[in-house]
Amino acid sequence: MKIDFYKFKLFFWVWAWIGLLVFPQIVEAIDIRLGGQVRPRWEARDRDFNSETDTFHFLSSRFRVNINTRVNDKVSNFIQFQSVNVFGSDRTDSFGSTVETNSSFLDLDESVGIHQGYVVAKGLLNLPLEFKIGRQEMILDGQRIFGNNGWFQEALSHDGVSIWHKGEKHTLMYFFSQFNENGSETIQDSTDDVVHTFWGNYKGILGGDFSAYFVYRDSDTFENEILPDNDSYTLGLRQAGRNSWFDYRVEGYYQFGDADLFGGQKGTERSAFLFGVRIGKKFKARFKPSVAVWYDYVSGDDEDDKVFKAFNPDFGNGHKYYGFMDRFVLLGQSRPDGNSSSVTDTDSMGLQDLALKFSMKPHEKVTVRADLHFFWTAVNAHAGVVPAKLIGERHLGEELDLTLIYHFDPSLTIVGGYSIFAADPLMHHVGGRTGAPNNTDADWGFIMVSHVF
């Protein structure tokens, strides 16, 4: 087809002038708000428990630009552009954030990508529902099962559709997310990874909120004739609140289904659970001190070959719960064979975490925090996972996280931190690199500036 470039140029300029004339009226009729974030971070990492390696120093950054458009009371949209990079590097992955996370991220390269982009429609079909369609973060309660993993520069978002019903005290939500698309005209949908989530929250119970979960993960990505079934179902209950004396959180989750991939044989069932409790106290005293103690039990796999018992938090925020050094952000996602390439699991032996947390505000703009974690596996180390000398062991070690937060102004925050992990031989084995002389403690430090506008 021959293109008449004169007519094409005429067509372009006519519509360009129409746009210039109409655009101000459109902008005036709708509400457009711009925002974003600039977040550089310096890190010094020596977390591999290897006395023969040096500390790794680097700078990473996250740049975001947000466009929030409100057309009317029923229709709006949100677009969030994001770029993540490492200073002086043109790599397509990001050393600026731990890549051993709960999933692959949607915009892991250094070019500008779409971290979020969705449209919101309220009252569609005259129903009391809110539809959010497109790429979106999903944060539920304390991010135990669903979180945005915001510490990691890439963060986590999902391609999907969420449907919300909000009442005075209750909220109901269904979320469909396409976690992995492997289909084609020939393969079709046989190897997709799809997640269906039902969540409900009710406010005003025991001084807080009560939430219930049901998550069905239809995971066919690794299915084949040998290991055909890996679907999982997660049921959960969570209650968190406060009274005049203390604040608290109690939650429990049970996971069942199939686990052929992790069990290593066809017909492996899944039966796992997570239990967590927290109690804290804020004192009305100088420097506003607060203390908290919590305990998490994340079940692990034992020597029963027909039942896989390691709990997988799916899309939860492990950085928030299991220490800032991120040694346990892939719990329940490695095969218990002692040869996992992941150093952020416990070879599926689960985790127990007893944590003591302290914070104070020596200045109205300064917060100081100290978190001390005591770690054990949930089950005894056993043959096939650890060498003979470690069979029966559970103790992994202790991690101390120190954090200083300075709020320069409402838009600019400076955060610094230092962590040290005093490791036992069992931690050297499950948390060290294969073949390395893992025989020492680990430490890590960072300084981060976050400007939100």
C-alpha positions as CSV (number, residue, x, y, z in Angstrom):
1,M,0.0,0.0,0.0
2,K,1.4,3.4,-1.0
3,I,1.3,6.0,1.7
4,D,0.4,9.6,0.9
5,F,2.8,11.4,3.2
6,Y,1.3,14.8,2.5
7,K,-2.1,13.6,3.7
8,F,-0.5,11.8,6.6
9,K,1.3,15.0,7.8
10,L,-1.9,17.0,7.3
11,F,-3.9,14.4,9.3
12,F,-1.2,14.5,12.1
13,W,-1.1,18.3,12.4
14,V,-4.9,18.7,12.4
15,W,-5.2,16.3,15.3
16,A,-2.3,17.8,17.1
17,W,-4.0,21.2,17.0
18,I,-7.2,19.7,18.1
19,G,-5.3,18.1,21.0
20,L,-3.8,21.4,22.0
21,L,-7.2,23.1,22.0
22,V,-9.0,20.3,23.8
23,F,-6.3,19.0,26.3
24,P,-6.6,22.0,28.7
25,Q,-10.4,21.4,29.0
26,I,-9.7,17.7,29.6
27,V,-7.2,18.4,32.3
28,E,-9.5,20.9,33.9
29,A,-12.3,18.3,33.9
30,I,-10.3,15.5,35.5
31,D,-8.0,15.3,38.4
32,I,-4.4,14.4,37.5
33,R,-1.8,14.1,40.2
34,L,1.9,13.4,39.7
35,G,4.3,11.9,42.3
36,G,7.2,9.5,42.6
37,Q,10.3,8.4,44.5
38,V,14.1,8.6,44.3
39,R,15.7,6.0,46.5
40,P,19.5,5.5,46.3
41,R,21.1,2.9,48.7
42,W,24.6,2.0,49.6
43,E,25.3,-1.5,50.9
44,A,28.2,-3.4,52.3
45,R,27.6,-7.1,52.1
46,D,29.5,-9.9,53.8
47,R,26.7,-12.4,54.3
48,D,28.1,-15.7,52.9
49,F,29.7,-17.0,56.1
50,N,32.9,-17.4,54.1
51,S,36.1,-16.1,55.7
52,E,37.9,-16.2,52.4
53,T,35.7,-13.6,50.6
54,D,35.8,-9.9,50.9
55,T,33.0,-7.4,51.7
56,F,31.0,-6.4,48.6
57,H,30.3,-2.7,48.4
58,F,27.9,-1.2,45.9
59,L,25.2,1.5,45.3
60,S,21.8,0.9,43.8
61,S,18.8,3.1,43.1
62,R,15.1,3.1,42.5
63,F,13.4,5.8,40.5
64,R,9.6,6.0,40.3
65,V,7.2,8.4,38.6
66,N,3.5,8.1,39.4
67,I,0.5,9.4,37.5
68,N,-2.8,9.2,39.3
69,T,-5.8,10.2,37.1
70,R,-9.3,10.6,38.6
71,V,-11.8,11.0,35.8
72,N,-14.9,11.0,38.0
73,D,-16.2,9.4,41.2
74,K,-16.5,6.0,39.4
75,V,-13.4,5.8,37.1
76,S,-9.7,6.4,37.8
77,N,-6.4,4.9,36.9
78,F,-2.9,4.7,38.2
79,I,0.4,4.3,36.4
80,Q,3.8,3.8,38.1
81,F,6.9,3.9,36.1
82,Q,10.0,2.3,37.7
83,S,13.7,2.0,36.9
84,V,16.1,0.1,39.1
85,N,19.9,0.0,38.5
86,V,23.3,-0.4,40.1
87,F,25.8,2.5,39.9
88,G,28.4,1.8,37.2
89,S,26.6,-1.3,36.0
90,D,24.7,-2.1,32.8
91,R,23.6,-5.6,34.0
92,T,20.1,-6.7,33.5
93,D,19.7,-7.9,37.0
94,S,19.9,-5.8,40.2
95,F,22.6,-6.4,42.8
96,G,21.0,-3.5,44.6
97,S,18.3,-5.8,45.9
98,T,18.5,-9.4,47.0
99,V,17.3,-11.4,44.1
100,E,16.6,-14.5,46.2
101,T,13.0,-13.4,46.8
102,N,9.6,-15.1,46.8
103,S,9.2,-14.8,43.0
104,S,10.6,-13.4,39.8
105,F,9.9,-9.7,39.4
106,L,8.0,-8.1,36.5
107,D,10.5,-5.3,35.7
108,L,13.9,-6.6,36.8
109,D,15.9,-4.8,34.1
110,E,17.4,-1.3,34.3
111,S,15.2,0.2,31.6
112,V,12.1,2.0,32.6
113,G,9.3,-0.4,33.2
114,I,5.7,-0.4,34.4
115,H,5.7,-1.5,38.1
116,Q,2.0,-0.7,38.4
117,G,-0.6,0.2,35.8
118,Y,-4.3,-0.4,36.5
119,V,-7.8,1.1,36.0
120,V,-10.3,1.4,38.8
121,A,-14.1,1.1,38.1
122,K,-16.6,1.6,40.9
123,G,-20.2,0.5,40.7
124,L,-19.7,-1.5,37.5
125,L,-22.9,-3.3,36.5
126,N,-24.6,-1.3,39.3
127,L,-23.0,-3.6,41.9
128,P,-21.5,-2.3,45.2
129,L,-18.1,-3.5,44.0
130,E,-14.8,-1.9,43.0
131,F,-12.8,-3.4,40.2
132,K,-9.0,-2.9,39.9
133,I,-7.8,-4.3,36.6
134,G,-4.1,-4.4,35.6
135,R,-0.7,-4.7,37.1
136,Q,-0.9,-3.9,40.8
137,E,0.7,-4.4,44.2
138,M,-1.2,-6.5,46.7
139,I,-0.7,-5.8,50.4
140,L,-2.8,-7.7,52.8
141,D,-2.6,-7.1,56.6
142,G,1.0,-7.5,57.8
143,Q,2.2,-8.8,54.4
144,R,2.6,-12.4,55.8
145,I,1.1,-14.0,52.7
146,F,0.8,-11.0,50.3
147,G,3.1,-8.0,50.3
148,N,4.9,-5.7,48.0
149,N,8.4,-6.5,49.4
150,G,9.1,-2.8,49.3
151,W,12.6,-3.2,50.8
152,F,13.9,-4.7,47.6
153,Q,14.4,-2.0,45.0
154,E,12.4,-3.9,42.4
155,A,9.5,-4.6,44.8
156,L,6.7,-7.0,43.8
157,S,3.6,-6.5,41.7
158,H,1.1,-8.8,40.1
159,D,-0.7,-8.9,36.8
160,G,-4.4,-9.5,37.7
161,V,-7.8,-8.3,38.6
162,S,-9.0,-7.6,42.1
163,I,-12.6,-7.1,43.1
164,W,-13.4,-5.3,46.3
165,H,-16.6,-4.8,48.4
166,K,-16.1,-2.3,51.2
167,G,-18.6,-1.7,54.1
168,E,-18.5,0.4,57.2
169,K,-16.6,-2.2,59.2
170,H,-15.9,-5.0,56.7
171,T,-14.0,-5.5,53.5
172,L,-14.2,-8.5,51.1
173,M,-11.8,-9.1,48.2
174,Y,-11.2,-11.6,45.4
175,F,-7.9,-11.4,43.5
176,F,-7.0,-13.3,40.3
177,S,-3.4,-13.0,39.4
178,Q,-1.5,-14.5,36.5
179,F,1.8,-15.2,38.1
180,N,3.4,-17.1,35.2
181,E,2.2,-17.4,31.6
182,N,3.8,-20.3,29.7
183,G,1.0,-20.9,27.2
184,S,1.1,-20.8,23.4
185,E,-1.0,-22.0,20.5
186,T,0.6,-25.4,20.9
187,I,1.1,-25.7,24.6
188,Q,-2.0,-23.7,25.5
189,D,-2.4,-23.3,29.3
190,S,-0.9,-26.5,30.5
191,T,2.1,-24.8,32.3
192,D,0.6,-21.6,33.7
193,D,0.8,-20.5,37.3
194,V,-2.4,-18.8,38.4
195,V,-3.4,-17.6,41.9
196,H,-6.9,-17.2,43.3
197,T,-7.2,-15.3,46.6
198,F,-10.2,-14.7,48.8
199,W,-9.7,-12.3,51.7
200,G,-12.0,-10.8,54.3
201,N,-11.4,-8.3,57.0
202,Y,-13.7,-7.1,59.8
203,K,-12.8,-4.1,62.1
204,G,-13.8,-3.7,65.8
205,I,-13.0,-7.2,67.2
206,L,-11.0,-7.3,70.4
207,G,-9.7,-3.8,69.8
208,G,-8.5,-4.6,66.3
209,D,-9.0,-6.3,63.0
210,F,-9.9,-9.9,62.1
211,S,-8.9,-11.4,58.7
212,A,-9.5,-14.7,57.0
213,Y,-7.7,-16.1,53.9
214,F,-8.2,-18.7,51.3
215,V,-5.5,-18.9,48.6
216,Y,-5.5,-21.4,45.7
217,R,-2.4,-21.6,43.7
218,D,-2.9,-23.5,40.4
219,S,0.8,-24.0,39.7
220,D,1.4,-26.0,36.5
221,T,4.7,-24.4,35.6
222,F,6.8,-27.4,36.5
223,E,4.3,-30.1,35.7
224,N,5.3,-33.1,33.7
225,E,4.5,-36.8,33.5
226,I,6.9,-37.6,36.3
227,L,6.0,-34.8,38.7
228,P,2.4,-33.8,37.6
229,D,0.8,-32.1,40.6
230,N,2.0,-29.1,42.6
231,D,-1.2,-27.1,43.4
232,S,-1.5,-25.7,46.9
233,Y,-4.3,-24.4,49.1
234,T,-3.7,-22.1,52.0
235,L,-6.3,-21.3,54.8
236,G,-5.5,-18.5,57.3
237,L,-6.8,-16.5,60.2
238,R,-5.3,-13.4,61.7
239,Q,-6.3,-11.2,64.6
240,A,-4.4,-8.0,65.5
241,G,-5.2,-5.1,67.8
242,R,-4.4,-3.2,70.9
243,N,-5.9,-2.2,74.3
244,S,-4.9,0.2,77.0
245,W,-2.0,-2.1,78.1
246,F,-0.5,-3.6,75.0
247,D,-0.8,-4.4,71.3
248,Y,-0.9,-7.9,69.9
249,R,-1.0,-10.1,66.9
250,V,-2.0,-13.8,66.5
251,E,-2.1,-15.6,63.2
252,G,-2.1,-19.1,61.8
253,Y,-2.1,-20.7,58.3
254,Y,-2.6,-24.2,57.1
255,Q,-1.4,-25.3,53.6
256,F,-2.4,-28.5,51.8
257,G,-2.5,-29.9,48.3
258,D,0.1,-31.6,46.2
259,A,3.9,-31.2,46.2
260,D,5.4,-33.6,43.6
261,L,8.1,-31.2,42.6
262,F,9.4,-30.6,46.2
263,G,8.9,-34.1,47.3
264,G,10.7,-35.4,44.3
265,Q,8.2,-38.1,43.5
266,K,4.7,-38.5,42.1
267,G,1.9,-38.6,44.7
268,T,3.6,-36.4,47.3
269,E,1.1,-34.6,49.4
270,R,1.5,-31.2,51.0
271,S,0.7,-30.6,54.7
272,A,2.3,-27.5,56.3
273,F,1.5,-24.7,58.6
274,L,2.7,-21.3,60.0
275,F,1.9,-19.9,63.4
276,G,2.9,-16.5,64.7
277,V,2.3,-14.4,67.9
278,R,3.4,-11.0,68.9
279,I,2.9,-8.8,72.0
280,G,4.2,-5.3,72.4
281,K,4.1,-2.3,74.7
282,K,4.6,1.4,74.1
283,F,5.5,3.4,77.2
284,K,4.4,7.0,77.8
285,A,7.9,8.1,78.9
286,R,10.7,10.2,77.6
287,F,12.0,9.1,74.2
288,K,8.8,7.1,73.8
289,P,10.3,3.6,74.2
290,S,8.6,0.5,73.0
291,V,9.3,-3.2,73.4
292,A,7.9,-6.3,71.7
293,V,8.4,-10.0,71.6
294,W,7.3,-12.4,68.9
295,Y,7.6,-16.0,68.0
296,D,7.1,-17.6,64.6
297,Y,6.9,-21.3,63.8
298,V,7.2,-22.1,60.1
299,S,6.8,-25.9,59.6
300,G,9.6,-27.9,57.9
301,D,9.9,-31.2,56.1
302,D,11.1,-34.3,57.9
303,E,12.0,-37.7,56.6
304,D,8.5,-38.7,55.5
305,D,8.9,-39.1,51.8
306,K,5.1,-39.0,51.0
307,V,4.2,-35.7,52.7
308,F,6.0,-32.4,52.1
309,K,5.7,-30.4,55.3
310,A,7.6,-27.1,54.6
311,F,5.3,-24.1,54.6
312,N,5.6,-21.7,51.6
313,P,4.6,-18.1,52.4
314,D,4.1,-17.6,48.6
315,F,4.2,-13.8,48.2
316,G,4.9,-12.7,51.8
317,N,7.4,-10.2,53.0
318,G,10.2,-12.3,54.5
319,H,12.4,-9.2,55.0
320,K,9.9,-7.8,57.5
321,Y,9.7,-10.9,59.6
322,Y,12.9,-13.0,59.5
323,G,15.7,-10.6,59.9
324,F,17.0,-7.8,57.7
325,M,19.9,-9.8,56.3
326,D,17.4,-11.8,54.2
327,R,18.7,-15.2,55.0
328,F,15.2,-16.8,55.1
329,V,13.2,-15.1,52.4
330,L,12.6,-18.3,50.3
331,L,11.2,-20.6,53.0
332,G,9.6,-23.7,51.7
333,Q,10.7,-23.2,48.2
334,S,13.7,-25.6,47.8
335,R,13.9,-29.3,47.6
336,P,15.0,-31.0,50.9
337,D,17.9,-32.8,49.3
338,G,20.9,-30.8,50.7
339,N,21.8,-29.5,47.2
340,S,19.6,-26.5,46.9
341,S,21.1,-23.5,45.0
342,S,19.2,-21.2,47.3
343,V,21.0,-19.8,50.4
344,T,17.8,-18.1,51.6
345,D,16.0,-21.2,52.8
346,T,16.8,-23.9,55.4
347,D,16.7,-26.8,52.9
348,S,13.0,-26.9,53.7
349,M,13.6,-27.8,57.4
350,G,11.4,-24.8,58.4
351,L,12.2,-22.1,60.9
352,Q,11.6,-21.0,64.4
353,D,12.2,-17.3,65.2
354,L,12.0,-15.8,68.7
355,A,12.5,-12.1,68.3
356,L,13.0,-9.3,70.8
357,K,12.4,-5.8,69.5
358,F,13.1,-2.4,71.0
359,S,12.7,1.2,69.7
360,M,12.9,4.7,71.0
361,K,12.8,8.3,69.7
362,P,15.6,10.4,71.2
363,H,14.5,13.2,69.0
364,E,11.2,14.0,67.3
365,K,12.8,13.3,63.9
366,V,15.0,10.4,65.0
367,T,14.0,6.7,65.7
368,V,16.4,4.1,66.9
369,R,15.6,0.4,66.6
370,A,17.2,-2.9,67.7
371,D,15.9,-6.3,66.8
372,L,17.4,-9.5,68.1
373,H,16.4,-12.8,66.5
374,F,17.1,-16.4,67.8
375,F,16.8,-18.9,65.0
376,W,16.2,-22.7,64.9
377,T,14.9,-25.0,62.3
378,A,11.4,-26.5,62.9
379,V,12.6,-30.1,62.6
380,N,15.8,-31.8,63.4
381,A,18.5,-31.8,60.7
382,H,18.4,-35.3,59.1
383,A,20.2,-37.5,56.7
384,G,20.0,-36.6,53.1
385,V,20.0,-32.9,53.9
386,V,23.0,-32.4,56.2
387,P,26.3,-34.3,56.8
388,A,26.4,-36.9,59.5
389,K,28.0,-34.5,62.0
390,L,25.0,-32.2,61.9
391,I,22.2,-34.8,62.2
392,G,19.9,-33.9,65.1
393,E,20.9,-30.2,65.2
394,R,18.4,-27.4,65.1
395,H,20.1,-24.2,66.3
396,L,21.0,-21.8,63.4
397,G,22.3,-18.8,65.3
398,E,21.3,-15.2,66.3
399,E,20.9,-12.1,64.2
400,L,21.1,-8.5,65.6
401,D,19.6,-5.7,63.4
402,L,20.4,-2.1,64.4
403,T,18.6,0.7,62.6
404,L,18.7,4.5,62.7
405,I,15.9,6.5,61.0
406,Y,16.1,10.3,60.4
407,H,13.1,12.1,59.1
408,F,14.6,15.2,57.6
409,D,11.2,16.4,56.4
410,P,7.9,14.8,55.4
411,S,9.3,13.9,52.0
412,L,12.9,13.0,52.8
413,T,14.0,10.1,55.1
414,I,17.5,8.9,55.7
415,V,18.0,5.3,57.1
416,G,21.1,3.5,58.2
417,G,21.6,0.1,59.5
418,Y,24.0,-2.6,60.6
419,S,23.4,-6.3,61.1
420,I,25.5,-9.2,62.3
421,F,24.6,-13.0,62.2
422,A,26.4,-15.2,64.8
423,A,26.1,-18.5,63.0
424,D,26.2,-22.1,64.2
425,P,27.6,-24.9,62.0
426,L,24.1,-25.8,60.8
427,M,23.6,-22.3,59.5
428,H,27.0,-22.5,57.8
429,H,25.7,-25.5,55.9
430,V,22.2,-24.3,54.9
431,G,23.1,-20.6,54.4
432,G,26.6,-20.8,52.9
433,R,27.6,-21.3,49.3
434,T,28.1,-24.8,48.1
435,G,31.8,-25.8,48.2
436,A,32.9,-22.8,50.1
437,P,34.7,-22.9,53.5
438,N,31.6,-21.6,55.4
439,N,33.0,-21.1,58.9
440,T,32.5,-17.6,60.1
441,D,29.8,-15.1,61.1
442,A,28.2,-12.7,58.6
443,D,27.5,-9.0,58.7
444,W,25.9,-6.3,56.5
445,G,25.3,-2.5,56.5
446,F,23.5,0.1,54.5
447,I,22.6,3.8,54.2
448,M,19.5,4.7,52.2
449,V,17.9,8.0,51.2
450,S,14.3,8.0,50.2
451,H,12.7,11.1,48.7
452,V,9.0,10.8,48.0
453,F,7.2,13.6,46.1
